[in-house]
Amino acid sequence: MARHVRTGDVVIVTSGSHRGKTGTIMRVDTKNDRVFIKGLNLRTKHIKPTRVNPQGGIVTKEAGIHISNVSPVVDGKATRVRFVTKSDGTKVRVAASNGQELGVVRGADAKKSAGGKGGAKKAGARK
C-alpha cells in the first residue's frame, strides 16, 4: 500500500514530544510503520568495547517516529495527501491543501507491464 511520506520528504511532527518540529526523512521502516527524521527523536546508546571497537563509547542516533505522527510540509504548513491517477496512468501524491504535486508513486506504463493477474499462461507451466 502506498504511504503518504517517502524518503527525502520534508515533514512536520504532528504529535508527541517533538510536535511542531520539521526535518527530512532519512529512512522509512515499512514493517513497523516508522520513519527516521534527521536530527529529531535522538537517543543515546552505550556501546560495549569489542575487538572491532576497543574504545566503546556513547553513540547518539535517531529513533523512529510512527508514520501517523508526521505530515508533509507544503508552504510551511502540514498537509494531508491525496493519491491521484492521471489520464496516462501515472499515480502521483498531491497535497490536499493546494493541489501541489509531491511526487510520483507509479510511472505511466507500470500498471500495464505489471502482469501478475490474469493474462496468458506460460508455455509448459504446470497446473
Secondary structure as UniProt FT lines:
FT   TURN            7..8
FT   STRAND          10..13
FT   TURN            17..20
FT   STRAND          22..29
FT   TURN            30..33
FT   STRAND          34..37
FT   TURN            38..39
FT   STRAND          42..47
FT   TURN            54..55
FT   STRAND          57..62
FT   STRAND          65..66
FT   HELIX           67..69
FT   STRAND          70..74
FT   TURN            75..76
FT   STRAND          77..78
FT   STRAND          81..85
FT   TURN            87..88
FT   STRAND          91..95
FT   TURN            96..98
FT   STRAND          101..106
FT   HELIX           110..113
FT   TURN            123..124
//
